[in-house]
Amino acid sequence: MKTNYDRSIELLCPTCASTFLSCQDELENEDSMYRCSSCDGEFSYETIKASNEDRIAAKVEEIKSEVFADIKKDFKKMFK
Ligand SMILES: [Zn+2]
């Protein structure tokens, strides 16, 4: 069974939906500001997270079903 289900989710700019967001601070944290190099907008992490919530939730579901499929496979192997 795989142990790493980490996926990088590309966060999109809340305004122009580009992926050119970069962190303004040297140390990325929850209070960091991000700048979009496409539309020049500045957004807080919370803003970006909120506008990407649906995509993040969809990704989580995708990973969950993948994990579940793997578990089922492992179970089948165990009982062979
Ligand atoms: Zn933008």
PDB file of the backbone (N, CA, C, O) and the ligand in Angstrom, with CONECT records:
HET     ZN  A 101       1
ATOM      1  N   MET A   1       0.829  -1.204   0.000  1.00  0.00           N
ATOM      2  CA  MET A   1       0.000   0.000   0.000  1.00  0.00           C
ATOM      3  C   MET A   1       0.866   1.258   0.000  1.00  0.00           C
ATOM      4  O   MET A   1       1.884   1.342   0.687  1.00  0.00           O
ATOM      5  N   LYS A   2       0.445   2.188  -0.760  1.00  0.00           N
ATOM      6  CA  LYS A   2       1.165   3.450  -0.785  1.00  0.00           C
ATOM      7  C   LYS A   2       0.989   4.174   0.540  1.00  0.00           C
ATOM      8  O   LYS A   2      -0.048   4.059   1.192  1.00  0.00           O
ATOM      9  N   THR A   3       1.995   4.906   0.920  1.00  0.00           N
ATOM     10  CA  THR A   3       1.861   5.623   2.180  1.00  0.00           C
ATOM     11  C   THR A   3       1.766   7.121   1.974  1.00  0.00           C
ATOM     12  O   THR A   3       1.400   7.868   2.881  1.00  0.00           O
ATOM     13  N   ASN A   4       2.093   7.536   0.798  1.00  0.00           N
ATOM     14  CA  ASN A   4       2.090   8.973   0.576  1.00  0.00           C
ATOM     15  C   ASN A   4       0.998   9.382  -0.409  1.00  0.00           C
ATOM     16  O   ASN A   4       1.066   9.075  -1.599  1.00  0.00           O
ATOM     17  N   TYR A   5       0.014  10.065   0.100  1.00  0.00           N
ATOM     18  CA  TYR A   5      -1.075  10.523  -0.752  1.00  0.00           C
ATOM     19  C   TYR A   5      -1.055  12.038  -0.923  1.00  0.00           C
ATOM     20  O   TYR A   5      -2.035  12.664  -1.327  1.00  0.00           O
ATOM     21  N   ASP A   6       0.088  12.586  -0.603  1.00  0.00           N
ATOM     22  CA  ASP A   6       0.184  14.037  -0.732  1.00  0.00           C
ATOM     23  C   ASP A   6       0.011  14.475  -2.173  1.00  0.00           C
ATOM     24  O   ASP A   6       0.624  13.924  -3.087  1.00  0.00           O
ATOM     25  N   ARG A   7      -0.789  15.422  -2.349  1.00  0.00           N
ATOM     26  CA  ARG A   7      -0.960  16.007  -3.672  1.00  0.00           C
ATOM     27  C   ARG A   7      -0.726  17.498  -3.536  1.00  0.00           C
ATOM     28  O   ARG A   7      -1.126  18.120  -2.552  1.00  0.00           O
ATOM     29  N   SER A   8      -0.088  18.043  -4.513  1.00  0.00           N
ATOM     30  CA  SER A   8      -0.032  19.490  -4.471  1.00  0.00           C
ATOM     31  C   SER A   8      -1.253  20.007  -5.217  1.00  0.00           C
ATOM     32  O   SER A   8      -1.547  19.596  -6.339  1.00  0.00           O
ATOM     33  N   ILE A   9      -1.921  20.882  -4.584  1.00  0.00           N
ATOM     34  CA  ILE A   9      -3.071  21.505  -5.216  1.00  0.00           C
ATOM     35  C   ILE A   9      -2.641  22.884  -5.670  1.00  0.00           C
ATOM     36  O   ILE A   9      -2.167  23.702  -4.881  1.00  0.00           O
ATOM     37  N   GLU A  10      -2.812  23.120  -6.934  1.00  0.00           N
ATOM     38  CA  GLU A  10      -2.456  24.428  -7.421  1.00  0.00           C
ATOM     39  C   GLU A  10      -3.521  25.420  -7.007  1.00  0.00           C
ATOM     40  O   GLU A  10      -4.697  25.268  -7.336  1.00  0.00           O
ATOM     41  N   LEU A  11      -3.097  26.428  -6.286  1.00  0.00           N
ATOM     42  CA  LEU A  11      -4.048  27.438  -5.849  1.00  0.00           C
ATOM     43  C   LEU A  11      -4.162  28.516  -6.908  1.00  0.00           C
ATOM     44  O   LEU A  11      -3.167  29.003  -7.445  1.00  0.00           O
ATOM     45  N   LEU A  12      -5.394  28.870  -7.190  1.00  0.00           N
ATOM     46  CA  LEU A  12      -5.631  29.842  -8.233  1.00  0.00           C
ATOM     47  C   LEU A  12      -5.898  31.222  -7.647  1.00  0.00           C
ATOM     48  O   LEU A  12      -6.456  31.365  -6.558  1.00  0.00           O
ATOM     49  N   CYS A  13      -5.491  32.210  -8.387  1.00  0.00           N
ATOM     50  CA  CYS A  13      -5.737  33.592  -7.998  1.00  0.00           C
ATOM     51  C   CYS A  13      -7.245  33.835  -7.893  1.00  0.00           C
ATOM     52  O   CYS A  13      -7.991  33.493  -8.810  1.00  0.00           O
ATOM     53  N   PRO A  14      -7.695  34.423  -6.781  1.00  0.00           N
ATOM     54  CA  PRO A  14      -9.128  34.667  -6.612  1.00  0.00           C
ATOM     55  C   PRO A  14      -9.706  35.602  -7.665  1.00  0.00           C
ATOM     56  O   PRO A  14     -10.906  35.560  -7.937  1.00  0.00           O
ATOM     57  N   THR A  15      -8.874  36.437  -8.256  1.00  0.00           N
ATOM     58  CA  THR A  15      -9.367  37.417  -9.214  1.00  0.00           C
ATOM     59  C   THR A  15      -9.290  36.926 -10.659  1.00  0.00           C
ATOM     60  O   THR A  15     -10.273  36.990 -11.396  1.00  0.00           O
ATOM     61  N   CYS A  16      -8.118  36.438 -11.056  1.00  0.00           N
ATOM     62  CA  CYS A  16      -7.946  36.122 -12.475  1.00  0.00           C
ATOM     63  C   CYS A  16      -7.723  34.635 -12.722  1.00  0.00           C
ATOM     64  O   CYS A  16      -7.527  34.218 -13.863  1.00  0.00           O
ATOM     65  N   ALA A  17      -7.752  33.826 -11.653  1.00  0.00           N
ATOM     66  CA  ALA A  17      -7.634  32.369 -11.771  1.00  0.00           C
ATOM     67  C   ALA A  17      -6.326  31.898 -12.402  1.00  0.00           C
ATOM     68  O   ALA A  17      -6.262  30.800 -12.956  1.00  0.00           O
ATOM     69  N   SER A  18      -5.301  32.712 -12.322  1.00  0.00           N
ATOM     70  CA  SER A  18      -3.994  32.252 -12.778  1.00  0.00           C
ATOM     71  C   SER A  18      -3.303  31.519 -11.635  1.00  0.00           C
ATOM     72  O   SER A  18      -3.768  31.549 -10.496  1.00  0.00           O
ATOM     73  N   THR A  19      -2.205  30.869 -11.944  1.00  0.00           N
ATOM     74  CA  THR A  19      -1.485  30.134 -10.898  1.00  0.00           C
ATOM     75  C   THR A  19      -0.197  30.846 -10.506  1.00  0.00           C
ATOM     76  O   THR A  19       0.700  30.246  -9.914  1.00  0.00           O
ATOM     77  N   PHE A  20      -0.116  32.115 -10.837  1.00  0.00           N
ATOM     78  CA  PHE A  20       1.136  32.844 -10.596  1.00  0.00           C
ATOM     79  C   PHE A  20       1.171  33.514  -9.234  1.00  0.00           C
ATOM     80  O   PHE A  20       1.659  34.637  -9.101  1.00  0.00           O
ATOM     81  N   LEU A  21       0.666  32.842  -8.246  1.00  0.00           N
ATOM     82  CA  LEU A  21       0.692  33.416  -6.905  1.00  0.00           C
ATOM     83  C   LEU A  21       2.033  33.143  -6.250  1.00  0.00           C
ATOM     84  O   LEU A  21       2.528  32.016  -6.278  1.00  0.00           O
ATOM     85  N   SER A  22       2.610  34.158  -5.671  1.00  0.00           N
ATOM     86  CA  SER A  22       3.849  33.929  -4.945  1.00  0.00           C
ATOM     87  C   SER A  22       3.772  34.619  -3.593  1.00  0.00           C
ATOM     88  O   SER A  22       3.139  35.661  -3.419  1.00  0.00           O
ATOM     89  N   CYS A  23       4.441  33.991  -2.659  1.00  0.00           N
ATOM     90  CA  CYS A  23       4.410  34.499  -1.295  1.00  0.00           C
ATOM     91  C   CYS A  23       5.312  35.717  -1.173  1.00  0.00           C
ATOM     92  O   CYS A  23       6.422  35.745  -1.705  1.00  0.00           O
ATOM     93  N   GLN A  24       4.817  36.716  -0.467  1.00  0.00           N
ATOM     94  CA  GLN A  24       5.578  37.948  -0.288  1.00  0.00           C
ATOM     95  C   GLN A  24       6.590  37.831   0.851  1.00  0.00           C
ATOM     96  O   GLN A  24       7.615  38.512   0.861  1.00  0.00           O
ATOM     97  N   ASP A  25       6.290  36.979   1.784  1.00  0.00           N
ATOM     98  CA  ASP A  25       7.150  36.856   2.954  1.00  0.00           C
ATOM     99  C   ASP A  25       8.173  35.759   2.764  1.00  0.00           C
ATOM    100  O   ASP A  25       7.966  34.802   2.018  1.00  0.00           O
ATOM    101  N   GLU A  26       9.272  35.924   3.453  1.00  0.00           N
ATOM    102  CA  GLU A  26      10.322  34.922   3.381  1.00  0.00           C
ATOM    103  C   GLU A  26       9.851  33.621   4.015  1.00  0.00           C
ATOM    104  O   GLU A  26      10.092  32.529   3.501  1.00  0.00           O
ATOM    105  N   LEU A  27       9.175  33.771   5.143  1.00  0.00           N
ATOM    106  CA  LEU A  27       8.629  32.606   5.820  1.00  0.00           C
ATOM    107  C   LEU A  27       7.124  32.553   5.569  1.00  0.00           C
ATOM    108  O   LEU A  27       6.372  33.456   5.935  1.00  0.00           O
ATOM    109  N   GLU A  28       6.721  31.460   4.931  1.00  0.00           N
ATOM    110  CA  GLU A  28       5.312  31.330   4.628  1.00  0.00           C
ATOM    111  C   GLU A  28       4.530  30.922   5.867  1.00  0.00           C
ATOM    112  O   GLU A  28       4.834  29.905   6.490  1.00  0.00           O
ATOM    113  N   ASN A  29       3.563  31.681   6.211  1.00  0.00           N
ATOM    114  CA  ASN A  29       2.679  31.266   7.306  1.00  0.00           C
ATOM    115  C   ASN A  29       1.259  31.733   7.008  1.00  0.00           C
ATOM    116  O   ASN A  29       0.990  32.273   5.935  1.00  0.00           O
ATOM    117  N   GLU A  30       0.367  31.529   7.944  1.00  0.00           N
ATOM    118  CA  GLU A  30      -1.042  31.816   7.688  1.00  0.00           C
ATOM    119  C   GLU A  30      -1.319  33.297   7.495  1.00  0.00           C
ATOM    120  O   GLU A  30      -2.349  33.675   6.935  1.00  0.00           O
ATOM    121  N   ASP A  31      -0.406  34.128   7.955  1.00  0.00           N
ATOM    122  CA  ASP A  31      -0.611  35.562   7.806  1.00  0.00           C
ATOM    123  C   ASP A  31       0.108  36.135   6.595  1.00  0.00           C
ATOM    124  O   ASP A  31       0.088  37.343   6.356  1.00  0.00           O
ATOM    125  N   SER A  32       0.743  35.250   5.833  1.00  0.00           N
ATOM    126  CA  SER A  32       1.493  35.714   4.679  1.00  0.00           C
ATOM    127  C   SER A  32       0.575  36.314   3.631  1.00  0.00           C
ATOM    128  O   SER A  32      -0.579  35.916   3.473  1.00  0.00           O
ATOM    129  N   MET A  33       1.125  37.277   2.926  1.00  0.00           N
ATOM    130  CA  MET A  33       0.397  37.844   1.799  1.00  0.00           C
ATOM    131  C   MET A  33       0.962  37.253   0.516  1.00  0.00           C
ATOM    132  O   MET A  33       2.165  37.018   0.401  1.00  0.00           O
ATOM    133  N   TYR A  34       0.102  37.023  -0.421  1.00  0.00           N
ATOM    134  CA  TYR A  34       0.528  36.472  -1.701  1.00  0.00           C
ATOM    135  C   TYR A  34       0.217  37.472  -2.802  1.00  0.00           C
ATOM    136  O   TYR A  34      -0.805  38.157  -2.775  1.00  0.00           O
ATOM    137  N   ARG A  35       1.104  37.539  -3.751  1.00  0.00           N
ATOM    138  CA  ARG A  35       0.903  38.458  -4.859  1.00  0.00           C
ATOM    139  C   ARG A  35       0.744  37.668  -6.143  1.00  0.00           C
ATOM    140  O   ARG A  35       1.477  36.712  -6.398  1.00  0.00           O
ATOM    141  N   CYS A  36      -0.207  38.074  -6.932  1.00  0.00           N
ATOM    142  CA  CYS A  36      -0.408  37.456  -8.230  1.00  0.00           C
ATOM    143  C   CYS A  36       0.351  38.258  -9.268  1.00  0.00           C
ATOM    144  O   CYS A  36       0.130  39.459  -9.424  1.00  0.00           O
ATOM    145  N   SER A  37       1.241  37.591  -9.972  1.00  0.00           N
ATOM    146  CA  SER A  37       2.051  38.320 -10.946  1.00  0.00           C
ATOM    147  C   SER A  37       1.303  38.521 -12.248  1.00  0.00           C
ATOM    148  O   SER A  37       1.801  39.175 -13.164  1.00  0.00           O
ATOM    149  N   SER A  38       0.118  37.964 -12.332  1.00  0.00           N
ATOM    150  CA  SER A  38      -0.669  38.142 -13.543  1.00  0.00           C
ATOM    151  C   SER A  38      -1.554  39.389 -13.462  1.00  0.00           C
ATOM    152  O   SER A  38      -1.566  40.207 -14.382  1.00  0.00           O
ATOM    153  N   CYS A  39      -2.292  39.532 -12.363  1.00  0.00           N
ATOM    154  CA  CYS A  39      -3.177  40.700 -12.230  1.00  0.00           C
ATOM    155  C   CYS A  39      -2.681  41.684 -11.193  1.00  0.00           C
ATOM    156  O   CYS A  39      -3.308  42.717 -10.959  1.00  0.00           O
ATOM    157  N   ASP A  40      -1.545  41.365 -10.564  1.00  0.00           N
ATOM    158  CA  ASP A  40      -0.921  42.246  -9.585  1.00  0.00           C
ATOM    159  C   ASP A  40      -1.744  42.427  -8.318  1.00  0.00           C
ATOM    160  O   ASP A  40      -1.547  43.392  -7.579  1.00  0.00           O
ATOM    161  N   GLY A  41      -2.648  41.522  -8.069  1.00  0.00           N
ATOM    162  CA  GLY A  41      -3.439  41.616  -6.849  1.00  0.00           C
ATOM    163  C   GLY A  41      -2.708  41.001  -5.677  1.00  0.00           C
ATOM    164  O   GLY A  41      -1.866  40.119  -5.850  1.00  0.00           O
ATOM    165  N   GLU A  42      -3.032  41.468  -4.479  1.00  0.00           N
ATOM    166  CA  GLU A  42      -2.454  40.885  -3.266  1.00  0.00           C
ATOM    167  C   GLU A  42      -3.557  40.251  -2.455  1.00  0.00           C
ATOM    168  O   GLU A  42      -4.621  40.838  -2.261  1.00  0.00           O
ATOM    169  N   PHE A  43      -3.297  39.057  -1.985  1.00  0.00           N
ATOM    170  CA  PHE A  43      -4.317  38.320  -1.262  1.00  0.00           C
ATOM    171  C   PHE A  43      -3.730  37.663  -0.039  1.00  0.00           C
ATOM    172  O   PHE A  43      -2.568  37.258  -0.023  1.00  0.00           O
ATOM    173  N   SER A  44      -4.547  37.565   0.977  1.00  0.00           N
ATOM    174  CA  SER A  44      -4.122  36.817   2.162  1.00  0.00           C
ATOM    175  C   SER A  44      -4.335  35.338   1.905  1.00  0.00           C
ATOM    176  O   SER A  44      -5.094  34.941   1.022  1.00  0.00           O
ATOM    177  N   TYR A  45      -3.658  34.548   2.685  1.00  0.00           N
ATOM    178  CA  TYR A  45      -3.796  33.098   2.556  1.00  0.00           C
ATOM    179  C   TYR A  45      -5.252  32.678   2.716  1.00  0.00           C
ATOM    180  O   TYR A  45      -5.747  31.811   1.997  1.00  0.00           O
ATOM    181  N   GLU A  46      -5.931  33.313   3.678  1.00  0.00           N
ATOM    182  CA  GLU A  46      -7.335  32.981   3.935  1.00  0.00           C
ATOM    183  C   GLU A  46      -8.201  33.237   2.707  1.00  0.00           C
ATOM    184  O   GLU A  46      -9.075  32.435   2.376  1.00  0.00           O
ATOM    185  N   THR A  47      -7.960  34.339   2.044  1.00  0.00           N
ATOM    186  CA  THR A  47      -8.734  34.694   0.861  1.00  0.00           C
ATOM    187  C   THR A  47      -8.537  33.667  -0.240  1.00  0.00           C
ATOM    188  O   THR A  47      -9.489  33.230  -0.887  1.00  0.00           O
ATOM    189  N   ILE A  48      -7.279  33.292  -0.437  1.00  0.00           N
ATOM    190  CA  ILE A  48      -6.966  32.320  -1.483  1.00  0.00           C
ATOM    191  C   ILE A  48      -7.574  30.961  -1.141  1.00  0.00           C
ATOM    192  O   ILE A  48      -8.140  30.275  -1.992  1.00  0.00           O
ATOM    193  N   LYS A  49      -7.438  30.599   0.125  1.00  0.00           N
ATOM    194  CA  LYS A  49      -7.981  29.319   0.551  1.00  0.00           C
ATOM    195  C   LYS A  49      -9.492  29.295   0.358  1.00  0.00           C
ATOM    196  O   LYS A  49     -10.045  28.311  -0.134  1.00  0.00           O
ATOM    197  N   ALA A  50     -10.153  30.371   0.744  1.00  0.00           N
ATOM    198  CA  ALA A  50     -11.612  30.427   0.628  1.00  0.00           C
ATOM    199  C   ALA A  50     -12.054  30.318  -0.827  1.00  0.00           C
ATOM    200  O   ALA A  50     -13.043  29.651  -1.130  1.00  0.00           O
ATOM    201  N   SER A  51     -11.330  30.964  -1.715  1.00  0.00           N
ATOM    202  CA  SER A  51     -11.755  30.940  -3.110  1.00  0.00           C
ATOM    203  C   SER A  51     -11.385  29.628  -3.799  1.00  0.00           C
ATOM    204  O   SER A  51     -11.872  29.339  -4.892  1.00  0.00           O
ATOM    205  N   ASN A  52     -10.533  28.844  -3.166  1.00  0.00           N
ATOM    206  CA  ASN A  52     -10.145  27.542  -3.742  1.00  0.00           C
ATOM    207  C   ASN A  52     -10.782  26.369  -3.008  1.00  0.00           C
ATOM    208  O   ASN A  52     -10.460  25.208  -3.263  1.00  0.00           O
ATOM    209  N   GLU A  53     -11.689  26.693  -2.095  1.00  0.00           N
ATOM    210  CA  GLU A  53     -12.244  25.679  -1.212  1.00  0.00           C
ATOM    211  C   GLU A  53     -12.870  24.500  -1.972  1.00  0.00           C
ATOM    212  O   GLU A  53     -12.655  23.339  -1.623  1.00  0.00           O
ATOM    213  N   ASP A  54     -13.634  24.811  -2.998  1.00  0.00           N
ATOM    214  CA  ASP A  54     -14.308  23.758  -3.763  1.00  0.00           C
ATOM    215  C   ASP A  54     -13.303  22.821  -4.418  1.00  0.00           C
ATOM    216  O   ASP A  54     -13.488  21.604  -4.437  1.00  0.00           O
ATOM    217  N   ARG A  55     -12.253  23.397  -4.945  1.00  0.00           N
ATOM    218  CA  ARG A  55     -11.240  22.585  -5.621  1.00  0.00           C
ATOM    219  C   ARG A  55     -10.491  21.726  -4.602  1.00  0.00           C
ATOM    220  O   ARG A  55     -10.179  20.565  -4.865  1.00  0.00           O
ATOM    221  N   ILE A  56     -10.208  22.311  -3.436  1.00  0.00           N
ATOM    222  CA  ILE A  56      -9.522  21.551  -2.393  1.00  0.00           C
ATOM    223  C   ILE A  56     -10.399  20.396  -1.934  1.00  0.00           C
ATOM    224  O   ILE A  56      -9.917  19.277  -1.761  1.00  0.00           O
ATOM    225  N   ALA A  57     -11.687  20.666  -1.736  1.00  0.00           N
ATOM    226  CA  ALA A  57     -12.614  19.620  -1.286  1.00  0.00           C
ATOM    227  C   ALA A  57     -12.708  18.500  -2.314  1.00  0.00           C
ATOM    228  O   ALA A  57     -12.748  17.324  -1.950  1.00  0.00           O
ATOM    229  N   ALA A  58     -12.743  18.853  -3.584  1.00  0.00           N
ATOM    230  CA  ALA A  58     -12.813  17.855  -4.650  1.00  0.00           C
ATOM    231  C   ALA A  58     -11.571  16.976  -4.635  1.00  0.00           C
ATOM    232  O   ALA A  58     -11.652  15.764  -4.831  1.00  0.00           O
ATOM    233  N   LYS A  59     -10.430  17.598  -4.402  1.00  0.00           N
ATOM    234  CA  LYS A  59      -9.159  16.869  -4.363  1.00  0.00           C
ATOM    235  C   LYS A  59      -9.139  15.901  -3.181  1.00  0.00           C
ATOM    236  O   LYS A  59      -8.681  14.764  -3.301  1.00  0.00           O
ATOM    237  N   VAL A  60      -9.633  16.362  -2.059  1.00  0.00           N
ATOM    238  CA  VAL A  60      -9.664  15.516  -0.867  1.00  0.00           C
ATOM    239  C   VAL A  60     -10.530  14.281  -1.139  1.00  0.00           C
ATOM    240  O   VAL A  60     -10.160  13.168  -0.763  1.00  0.00           O
ATOM    241  N   GLU A  61     -11.667  14.475  -1.785  1.00  0.00           N
ATOM    242  CA  GLU A  61     -12.540  13.353  -2.120  1.00  0.00           C
ATOM    243  C   GLU A  61     -11.823  12.365  -3.041  1.00  0.00           C
ATOM    244  O   GLU A  61     -11.928  11.150  -2.878  1.00  0.00           O
ATOM    245  N   GLU A  62     -11.098  12.913  -4.004  1.00  0.00           N
ATOM    246  CA  GLU A  62     -10.349  12.096  -4.960  1.00  0.00           C
ATOM    247  C   GLU A  62      -9.329  11.230  -4.227  1.00  0.00           C
ATOM    248  O   GLU A  62      -9.201  10.036  -4.502  1.00  0.00           O
ATOM    249  N   ILE A  63      -8.605  11.842  -3.292  1.00  0.00           N
ATOM    250  CA  ILE A  63      -7.589  11.113  -2.545  1.00  0.00           C
ATOM    251  C   ILE A  63      -8.245  10.052  -1.670  1.00  0.00           C
ATOM    252  O   ILE A  63      -7.758   8.926  -1.571  1.00  0.00           O
ATOM    253  N   LYS A  64      -9.364  10.428  -1.032  1.00  0.00           N
ATOM    254  CA  LYS A  64     -10.079   9.482  -0.183  1.00  0.00           C
ATOM    255  C   LYS A  64     -10.489   8.237  -0.956  1.00  0.00           C
ATOM    256  O   LYS A  64     -10.304   7.121  -0.470  1.00  0.00           O
ATOM    257  N   SER A  65     -11.035   8.409  -2.131  1.00  0.00           N
ATOM    258  CA  SER A  65     -11.497   7.244  -2.887  1.00  0.00           C
ATOM    259  C   SER A  65     -10.323   6.411  -3.365  1.00  0.00           C
ATOM    260  O   SER A  65     -10.435   5.195  -3.517  1.00  0.00           O
ATOM    261  N   GLU A  66      -9.188   7.072  -3.604  1.00  0.00           N
ATOM    262  CA  GLU A  66      -7.992   6.345  -4.004  1.00  0.00           C
ATOM    263  C   GLU A  66      -7.459   5.501  -2.843  1.00  0.00           C
ATOM    264  O   GLU A  66      -7.073   4.347  -3.028  1.00  0.00           O
ATOM    265  N   VAL A  67      -7.443   6.088  -1.657  1.00  0.00           N
ATOM    266  CA  VAL A  67      -6.996   5.368  -0.468  1.00  0.00           C
ATOM    267  C   VAL A  67      -7.905   4.165  -0.233  1.00  0.00           C
ATOM    268  O   VAL A  67      -7.434   3.067   0.063  1.00  0.00           O
ATOM    269  N   PHE A  68      -9.209   4.386  -0.367  1.00  0.00           N
ATOM    270  CA  PHE A  68     -10.184   3.335  -0.139  1.00  0.00           C
ATOM    271  C   PHE A  68     -10.002   2.190  -1.136  1.00  0.00           C
ATOM    272  O   PHE A  68     -10.094   1.019  -0.767  1.00  0.00           O
ATOM    273  N   ALA A  69      -9.748   2.527  -2.385  1.00  0.00           N
ATOM    274  CA  ALA A  69      -9.522   1.507  -3.409  1.00  0.00           C
ATOM    275  C   ALA A  69      -8.287   0.678  -3.080  1.00  0.00           C
ATOM    276  O   ALA A  69      -8.283  -0.539  -3.268  1.00  0.00           O
ATOM    277  N   ASP A  70      -7.248   1.332  -2.591  1.00  0.00           N
ATOM    278  CA  ASP A  70      -6.013   0.644  -2.219  1.00  0.00           C
ATOM    279  C   ASP A  70      -6.240  -0.288  -1.038  1.00  0.00           C
ATOM    280  O   ASP A  70      -5.718  -1.403  -1.003  1.00  0.00           O
ATOM    281  N   ILE A  71      -7.014   0.174  -0.083  1.00  0.00           N
ATOM    282  CA  ILE A  71      -7.299  -0.657   1.100  1.00  0.00           C
ATOM    283  C   ILE A  71      -8.054  -1.918   0.665  1.00  0.00           C
ATOM    284  O   ILE A  71      -7.768  -3.022   1.128  1.00  0.00           O
ATOM    285  N   LYS A  72      -9.016  -1.727  -0.227  1.00  0.00           N
ATOM    286  CA  LYS A  72      -9.782  -2.878  -0.713  1.00  0.00           C
ATOM    287  C   LYS A  72      -8.873  -3.884  -1.415  1.00  0.00           C
ATOM    288  O   LYS A  72      -9.005  -5.094  -1.235  1.00  0.00           O
ATOM    289  N   LYS A  73      -7.962  -3.364  -2.208  1.00  0.00           N
ATOM    290  CA  LYS A  73      -7.007  -4.222  -2.917  1.00  0.00           C
ATOM    291  C   LYS A  73      -6.172  -5.026  -1.926  1.00  0.00           C
ATOM    292  O   LYS A  73      -5.982  -6.232  -2.084  1.00  0.00           O
ATOM    293  N   ASP A  74      -5.671  -4.323  -0.886  1.00  0.00           N
ATOM    294  CA  ASP A  74      -4.867  -4.986   0.131  1.00  0.00           C
ATOM    295  C   ASP A  74      -5.642  -6.059   0.868  1.00  0.00           C
ATOM    296  O   ASP A  74      -5.092  -7.112   1.189  1.00  0.00           O
ATOM    297  N   PHE A  75      -6.893  -5.807   1.136  1.00  0.00           N
ATOM    298  CA  PHE A  75      -7.729  -6.791   1.803  1.00  0.00           C
ATOM    299  C   PHE A  75      -7.874  -8.044   0.947  1.00  0.00           C
ATOM    300  O   PHE A  75      -7.776  -9.168   1.439  1.00  0.00           O
ATOM    301  N   LYS A  76      -8.104  -7.830  -0.323  1.00  0.00           N
ATOM    302  CA  LYS A  76      -8.253  -8.972  -1.236  1.00  0.00           C
ATOM    303  C   LYS A  76      -6.996  -9.830  -1.230  1.00  0.00           C
ATOM    304  O   LYS A  76      -7.072 -11.059  -1.224  1.00  0.00           O
ATOM    305  N   LYS A  77      -5.843  -9.177  -1.233  1.00  0.00           N
ATOM    306  CA  LYS A  77      -4.564  -9.897  -1.215  1.00  0.00           C
ATOM    307  C   LYS A  77      -4.449 -10.716   0.059  1.00  0.00           C
ATOM    308  O   LYS A  77      -4.007 -11.865   0.039  1.00  0.00           O
ATOM    309  N   MET A  78      -4.857 -10.104   1.176  1.00  0.00           N
ATOM    310  CA  MET A  78      -4.734 -10.758   2.466  1.00  0.00           C
ATOM    311  C   MET A  78      -5.538 -12.064   2.542  1.00  0.00           C
ATOM    312  O   MET A  78      -5.140 -13.022   3.204  1.00  0.00           O
ATOM    313  N   PHE A  79      -6.656 -12.070   1.858  1.00  0.00           N
ATOM    314  CA  PHE A  79      -7.533 -13.233   1.974  1.00  0.00           C
ATOM    315  C   PHE A  79      -7.393 -14.222   0.827  1.00  0.00           C
ATOM    316  O   PHE A  79      -8.242 -15.091   0.632  1.00  0.00           O
ATOM    317  N   LYS A  80      -6.340 -14.082   0.090  1.00  0.00           N
ATOM    318  CA  LYS A  80      -6.139 -15.010  -1.012  1.00  0.00           C
ATOM    319  C   LYS A  80      -5.517 -16.309  -0.507  1.00  0.00           C
ATOM    320  O   LYS A  80      -5.270 -17.222  -1.294  1.00  0.00           O
TER     321      LYS A  80
HETATM  322 ZN    ZN A 101      -4.489  37.293 -10.485  1.00  0.00          ZN2+
END
